[in-house]
Amino acid sequence: MELKNTLYEKKDGIALITINRPAALNALDEETVLGLLSRLQDAEKDDNIRVVVITGAGEKAFCAGLDLKTVKDISAIKAWETTKRLQKLTLTIEELGKPVIAAINGYALGGGLELAMACDIRIASENARVGQPEVNVGLIPGSGGTQRLPRLVGKGIAKELIFTGKMIDAKTAEKIGLINIVVPPEKLQSTIEELSKEIMSKPPIALRLVKELINNSTEIDQRIGLMHECEAFGILASTEDFKEGVSAFLEKRKPEYKGR
């Protein structure tokens, strides 16, 4: 399958996935979703990749959501299939065994915001605008917005954003906990690179396990979560990376983690 709607670059341990439909504000159609899934699967299997970054081509949009032109006369069954495909994408991002960073440059609306919310960390430029506008066309979020948004910002704010379908600016999104960091547009790339390098300096097995623990923390009883935390702690104590980390600390040098 030709993956013309996505760009993919691997460099220095970072996999950069770019949604490449700038003329359509990087809106999601079936081909784009399948392309993103393919890129993510490749990054998951590549042991040289430590961090994945997702962004949109151009300066206007990260992703404007579902391409409505493709669903104007859609049947109920096809609509169900479309949302299942979109949910598969967001779940793949959320469950990827490596940290995923959203670099939000411009609009992140509807499915675009849902895609960003599935990422582990969201960094946005000051010109970013985010929202869940599905109600404005008689729909609701279908890629996880009704589930992830309240977990990030609380039920009250989530209802306000979804009920009204309004957009908010990056600083407001940062204030409510929807975005981690807001930077000037010209500093978005360098901020992403610095954060990626910092994360890549940490042991990959520990990052994989702690990501899973945090993802599951709101889904299970706290005591069960604590039990899983103990198990993960024990597993990590048996890794070569743990021995390297302790040795580096005692020898006052930077550790070199191998993911073993």
C-alpha positions as CSV (number, residue, x, y, z in Angstrom):
1,M,0.0,0.0,0.0
2,E,1.3,3.4,-1.0
3,L,1.5,5.6,2.2
4,K,1.4,9.0,0.5
5,N,-0.8,10.6,3.2
6,T,1.9,10.1,5.8
7,L,5.6,10.9,6.0
8,Y,8.0,8.8,8.1
9,E,11.5,9.6,9.2
10,K,13.7,7.7,11.6
11,K,16.7,9.5,13.0
12,D,18.8,9.2,16.2
13,G,16.2,7.0,18.0
14,I,13.2,9.1,17.1
15,A,10.5,8.1,14.7
16,L,8.7,11.2,13.3
17,I,5.3,10.5,11.8
18,T,3.7,13.4,9.9
19,I,0.2,13.5,8.6
20,N,0.7,14.8,5.1
21,R,-2.6,16.3,3.9
22,P,-2.0,20.0,4.5
23,A,-4.5,21.1,1.8
24,A,-7.2,19.3,3.9
25,L,-5.8,20.5,7.2
26,N,-4.4,17.0,7.7
27,A,-7.9,15.6,8.1
28,L,-8.3,11.8,8.5
29,D,-9.6,9.6,5.7
30,E,-9.3,5.8,5.6
31,E,-6.0,5.8,3.7
32,T,-4.4,8.2,6.2
33,V,-5.5,6.2,9.2
34,L,-4.2,3.0,7.7
35,G,-0.9,4.8,6.9
36,L,-0.6,6.0,10.5
37,L,-1.2,2.4,11.8
38,S,1.5,1.0,9.5
39,R,4.0,3.6,10.6
40,L,3.2,3.0,14.3
41,Q,3.6,-0.8,13.8
42,D,7.0,-0.3,12.2
43,A,8.2,2.0,15.1
44,E,7.0,-0.6,17.6
45,K,9.1,-3.3,16.0
46,D,12.2,-1.2,15.5
47,D,14.5,-1.7,18.5
48,N,16.5,1.4,17.5
49,I,13.4,3.6,18.0
50,R,13.0,5.0,21.6
51,V,10.5,7.8,21.1
52,V,7.7,8.4,18.5
53,V,6.6,11.9,17.6
54,I,3.3,12.6,15.7
55,T,2.7,15.9,14.0
56,G,0.9,17.4,11.0
57,A,2.4,18.9,7.8
58,G,2.4,22.7,7.5
59,E,1.7,25.3,10.1
60,K,-2.1,25.4,10.0
61,A,-3.1,22.1,11.5
62,F,-1.9,19.1,13.5
63,C,-5.1,17.3,12.3
64,A,-8.6,18.8,11.8
65,G,-10.3,15.5,12.5
66,L,-12.3,13.2,10.4
67,D,-12.6,14.2,6.7
68,L,-16.3,14.9,6.5
69,K,-16.3,14.7,2.7
70,T,-15.7,11.0,3.0
71,V,-18.7,10.4,5.3
72,K,-21.4,12.7,4.0
73,D,-23.6,9.9,2.8
74,I,-22.3,7.1,5.0
75,S,-24.5,4.3,6.3
76,A,-24.8,3.4,9.9
77,I,-22.7,0.2,9.4
78,K,-19.9,2.2,7.6
79,A,-20.0,4.8,10.3
80,W,-19.5,2.1,12.9
81,E,-16.6,0.7,10.9
82,T,-15.0,4.1,10.6
83,T,-15.1,4.8,14.3
84,K,-13.8,1.3,15.0
85,R,-10.8,2.0,12.7
86,L,-10.2,5.4,14.4
87,Q,-10.4,3.8,17.8
88,K,-7.9,1.2,16.7
89,L,-5.6,4.0,15.8
90,T,-5.9,5.8,19.1
91,L,-5.6,2.5,21.1
92,T,-2.4,1.6,19.1
93,I,-0.9,4.9,20.1
94,E,-2.0,4.6,23.7
95,E,-0.7,1.0,24.0
96,L,2.5,1.5,22.0
97,G,5.5,0.1,24.0
98,K,7.3,3.4,23.6
99,P,6.6,7.0,24.6
100,V,4.6,8.9,22.0
101,I,4.6,12.7,21.8
102,A,2.1,14.9,19.9
103,A,3.6,18.0,18.4
104,I,0.5,20.1,17.9
105,N,1.0,22.8,15.3
106,G,-2.3,24.6,14.6
107,Y,-5.7,23.0,14.7
108,A,-6.3,19.8,16.6
109,L,-10.0,19.2,16.3
110,G,-12.3,16.3,16.7
111,G,-10.5,13.1,15.7
112,G,-7.3,15.2,15.6
113,L,-7.6,16.1,19.3
114,E,-8.6,12.5,20.1
115,L,-5.4,11.4,18.3
116,A,-3.4,13.8,20.4
117,M,-5.1,12.7,23.7
118,A,-4.0,9.1,23.0
119,C,-0.4,10.3,23.0
120,D,1.6,10.3,26.2
121,I,2.6,13.9,26.1
122,R,1.2,16.9,24.2
123,I,3.4,19.8,23.2
124,A,1.7,22.7,21.4
125,S,2.7,25.9,19.6
126,E,1.1,29.1,20.8
127,N,-1.0,29.2,17.6
128,A,-2.7,25.8,18.4
129,R,-6.5,25.6,18.7
130,V,-8.1,22.5,20.1
131,G,-11.7,21.3,20.5
132,Q,-14.3,18.6,20.0
133,P,-16.7,20.2,17.4
134,E,-18.6,17.1,16.4
135,V,-21.9,18.3,18.0
136,N,-21.9,21.1,15.5
137,V,-22.7,18.6,12.7
138,G,-25.0,16.4,14.7
139,L,-22.3,13.9,15.9
140,I,-20.3,13.1,19.0
141,P,-16.6,12.3,19.4
142,G,-16.1,8.8,18.1
143,S,-12.3,8.2,18.5
144,G,-12.2,8.2,22.3
145,G,-13.1,11.8,23.2
146,T,-15.9,10.9,25.5
147,Q,-13.5,8.7,27.4
148,R,-10.1,10.3,27.4
149,L,-11.1,14.0,27.6
150,P,-12.9,13.6,31.1
151,R,-9.9,11.6,32.3
152,L,-7.6,14.4,31.4
153,V,-9.6,17.5,32.4
154,G,-12.5,16.3,34.5
155,K,-16.1,15.6,33.6
156,G,-17.4,19.2,34.0
157,I,-14.9,20.8,31.6
158,A,-15.2,17.8,29.2
159,K,-18.9,18.2,29.0
160,E,-18.6,22.0,28.4
161,L,-16.2,21.4,25.5
162,I,-18.2,18.6,23.9
163,F,-21.6,20.2,24.6
164,T,-20.6,23.5,23.0
165,G,-18.2,22.2,20.4
166,K,-16.1,25.3,20.9
167,M,-12.4,25.7,20.3
168,I,-10.0,26.8,22.9
169,D,-6.5,28.2,22.5
170,A,-3.3,26.5,23.5
171,K,-2.8,28.4,26.8
172,T,-6.3,27.6,28.0
173,A,-5.7,24.0,27.1
174,E,-2.5,24.0,29.0
175,K,-4.3,25.6,32.0
176,I,-6.9,22.8,32.2
177,G,-4.3,20.0,31.8
178,L,-5.1,19.1,28.2
179,I,-1.7,20.2,26.9
180,N,1.6,19.7,28.8
181,I,3.7,22.5,27.4
182,V,3.0,25.5,25.1
183,V,5.9,27.1,23.2
184,P,6.3,29.7,20.4
185,P,5.9,28.2,17.0
186,E,9.5,28.6,16.1
187,K,10.5,26.6,19.3
188,L,8.2,23.6,18.8
189,Q,10.7,21.4,17.0
190,S,13.6,22.1,19.3
191,T,11.4,21.6,22.4
192,I,10.2,18.2,21.0
193,E,13.8,17.2,20.2
194,E,15.0,18.2,23.7
195,L,12.2,16.3,25.4
196,S,12.7,13.3,23.2
197,K,16.5,13.2,24.0
198,E,15.7,13.5,27.7
199,I,13.3,10.6,27.5
200,M,15.7,8.5,25.4
201,S,18.3,8.8,28.1
202,K,16.1,6.7,30.4
203,P,15.9,2.8,30.4
204,P,13.3,1.7,27.7
205,I,12.0,-1.3,29.6
206,A,11.2,0.9,32.7
207,L,9.4,3.4,30.4
208,R,7.4,0.6,28.8
209,L,6.3,-0.8,32.1
210,V,5.5,2.5,33.8
211,K,3.5,3.7,30.7
212,E,1.3,0.5,31.1
213,L,0.9,1.0,34.8
214,I,-0.2,4.6,34.4
215,N,-2.5,3.8,31.5
216,N,-4.2,1.2,33.7
217,S,-4.3,3.2,36.9
218,T,-7.8,4.7,36.2
219,E,-9.2,1.3,35.1
220,I,-8.5,-0.9,38.1
221,D,-8.7,-1.0,41.9
222,Q,-5.8,0.8,43.5
223,R,-4.7,-2.3,45.5
224,I,-4.5,-4.3,42.3
225,G,-2.6,-1.5,40.7
226,L,-0.1,-1.5,43.6
227,M,0.3,-5.2,43.2
228,H,1.2,-4.7,39.5
229,E,3.6,-2.0,40.5
230,C,5.4,-4.4,42.8
231,E,5.6,-7.0,40.0
232,A,7.0,-4.4,37.6
233,F,9.5,-3.2,40.2
234,G,10.7,-6.8,40.7
235,I,11.0,-7.4,36.9
236,L,13.1,-4.2,36.5
237,A,15.4,-5.2,39.3
238,S,16.5,-8.2,37.2
239,T,17.4,-6.2,34.1
240,E,20.8,-5.3,32.9
241,D,19.6,-1.7,32.7
242,F,19.0,-1.6,36.5
243,K,22.5,-2.9,37.1
244,E,23.9,-0.3,34.7
245,G,21.9,2.5,36.4
246,V,23.1,1.6,39.9
247,S,26.7,1.3,38.7
248,A,26.6,4.6,36.9
249,F,25.1,6.3,39.9
250,L,27.8,5.0,42.2
251,E,30.5,5.8,39.7
252,K,29.1,9.3,39.1
253,R,28.8,8.9,35.3
254,K,25.9,8.9,32.8
255,P,24.3,5.5,32.4
256,E,24.1,3.8,29.0
257,Y,20.9,1.8,28.8
258,K,20.5,-1.0,26.2
259,G,16.9,-2.1,26.8
260,R,18.0,-5.4,28.3
